[in-house]
Amino acid sequence: MTAPGVEDGVRTERAVAERRLHPVTPFRRAWAPVAVLAGWAMHDPNQAQEQLTRLTTAWLLTGLAVLVPAAALYGFLSWWFTHFSVTDSELRIRTGLLFRRTAHIRLERIQAIDVTRPLLARVAGVAKLRIDVVGADKKDELAFLGEGEARALRAELLARAAGFAPETAHEVGEAPAHELLRLPARDLAVSLVLTGATWGSLVAALVVPPVLWLATHSVWTVLATGLPLLGAAGASSVGRFVAEYDWTVAESPDGLRIDHGLLDRAHETVPPGRVQTVRIVEPLLWRRRGWVRVELDVAGSSNSVLVPVAPRAAAESVIARVLPGVAVPRSAERPPRRAWRCLPVWWRGHGIAVTDTAFVARHGLLRRSLSLVPHAKVQSVRLTQGPWERLWRLANVHVDTGANKTVTARLRDAGEAARLLHAQAERSRTGRRAAPPDRWMT
């Protein structure tokens, strides 16, 4: 005999309708067998070249006649055996043709849902949902859904994560957004030209291959070294321009929304209350224009850029939305002068400032970086001191955050570091007690 509660629960579970992905998804997954062959060819290129020279036209046509239907069948079956459903408390994703996998994603654990649209997906009118979950290292994804369905599902999941009842979550819709910053394409292009990494990778790609050719006279050595260098040069210049094109930051009740991309469009969300550290980066050649770059450490998320390039005043106004009540200090206290014995010249690039709301550390002379950690986000504080530093009465104070990152105030006076250690531990406890809860759509 089944208890009434169990019977009701079974009836509720059966009432949940499972849904499939968009019908274009099999074309995406059909590339898996082709990727396996490409991986084998890259693993042993000499043997692959020998096998290709032995192939006749008849064998090549026969191979294509077998490979194409097999790839299409694999794509169709992988799509057919993939389902997802939304219950009152979780999102379920069932995948796997041979090895089955079922993901149960608790709605209250969702911290961000990103919508990405690669170029071919934009042509086909579909989009990908990438789901950030607290405590998960890897994002689950639903690829692909129709653009309208993807946005509607995102809005529904965020509404349920915010505590809306299932019957009203469909009616909430996507929260409105107010644009805070839009990056002009010209500024982005100029900033890349004024970045040292762009020129460094380009010079390496142009200089290293000829040197290797003169030293080895081996085409394979030149290609094996030159192609990755050209790829790195392209990624640091053209790749970044394409990825960060039309960068827009908007504020909404579910966090800061970031849209960007020339070919592949991405719609990301900076979760409220999950930002652990904000870094203001100022390369040497940007200072004359007053430009900075803003980077983030977000717990459980790979989103790391908030603003690729912007005037300092505009960047600080965006930071104020991410870290309410946290002000960016105008100056940082340098280490004592005797610190040059531990770090000649570069000791001047380090500094520290502690405000009522944040622990702030600065480092770098040519490429300055200012890291802000709200006291409420500090997980632990450590003091380290090497033998040479102990000789000159210096110590380092390390602040660990919830994103598994560390911000360090280097080369402080040993007595000051000890006082800072105990004071920061107390500030962190007080900050956590006073911090508001992390909630969506507050």
C-alpha positions, 0 to 999 in steps of 0.5 A: 500500500502506497502512502498518500504523500508518496502517491502525490509525489509520484503523480507530480513527478509524472506530470513534469513534461520533458522537452528536447533541444532544437532540431538543428542540434544533431548537425552540431553533434554530428561533428564528433566522429569527424573530430575523432578522426582529426584528433587521430591525424594530429596525434600521428601526422606522419602515419596519417599522411602515409594512409592518405597517399595509399587511398584510391578514389574508390576507397575515399568515396567508400569512406565518405559514404560510411562516415557521413551517414554514421556522423548523421546517425550519431548526431540524431541519436545523441539529440534524441536521447537528450531531454530537459525538464523544469520541476518546482525545485530543479532543472533536470538534464538527461544526456548520453547515448551509451553512457547516461548522465542526469544532472539535477540542478537545484534552482536556488543554487543557480547564480547565473545563466548566460545566453551565447549565440555563435555565428552559425547559431545566429544564422540558424536562429538558435542560442545556447544556455550556459548555467552557473551553479554554486559549487560547480567547477563546470557549467552545464549547458543546453545547446541549442534552443530557439532564441525566443525559447532560450530567453523565455527559459532563462527568465523562468529559471531566474524567476524561480531561483528568486523565489517566484511560484512556478505558476507565476514564473512564466509571467515574470519575463526577463527583467528590464535593464538600464544601460550603463556603458557601451564600448566604442569600436574605435576605443577598443581598437586603439586600446589593443594597439596600445597593449604591450602583449599585442606587440610582443606576440606579434614580434615573436610570431615574426622573428622566431620562425625565421630564426628556427629555419636558419638553425634547423632547416626543418619545415615541420619545426618552423610550422610547429612553432610558428603556427601557435605563435601566429595563433597567439598573436591573432588571439591577442589582437584580432581575436580580442577585438572580435570577442569584445566588440560592442561591449555593453554593460547594463544593470537589471534586478538580476545583476549586471548584464554583459553583451558582446561579440562581433561574430559570436554574441554572448549575453552574460550575467554578473551574479549579485553578491557573488563578486569576490574581487575587482581589479582595476588594470592600467597598462603603461600606454593607456595612462595618457588617455586615462583608460583602465580595464576592470576584471572580476573574480566571481565565485563559481564562475569563469566570467572575468572581464567587466569592462575591457577599456573605459575612462577611469570615471566611467569604470568606477561608476560601473564598479559602484554597481558591482560593489555597492558602498565600496569606494576606490581609494585615490592612493595607497601606502607604499612599503617602507624604504628598506623594502628595496633590499628585498625587491629593488626598483619594483618595491615602489609599485606595491601599496595598500589601503584599508577602508571601512568596506574593503581591503585594497592592494596595489602592485606593478610599475609599468602595468598597474593593478589595484585589487579591491576585496570587500571585507565580507568576502574575505575567507581567511587572512595569512601572514608570511615572512621569508628569511631575507624579509625577516632580516629586514623586518618585513612581511606579506599579508595574504587575503583569500577570497571565496573564488580561490584567489589571493590578494597580497599586500607585499613587503609591509613592516612586520609590526604593521603586518601583524596588526593588519592581520588581526584587524582584517580578521575582525573586519571580515567577521563584522562585514559578513554579519552586516552583509545582505543575503545574495538573492536574485531580483531583489 
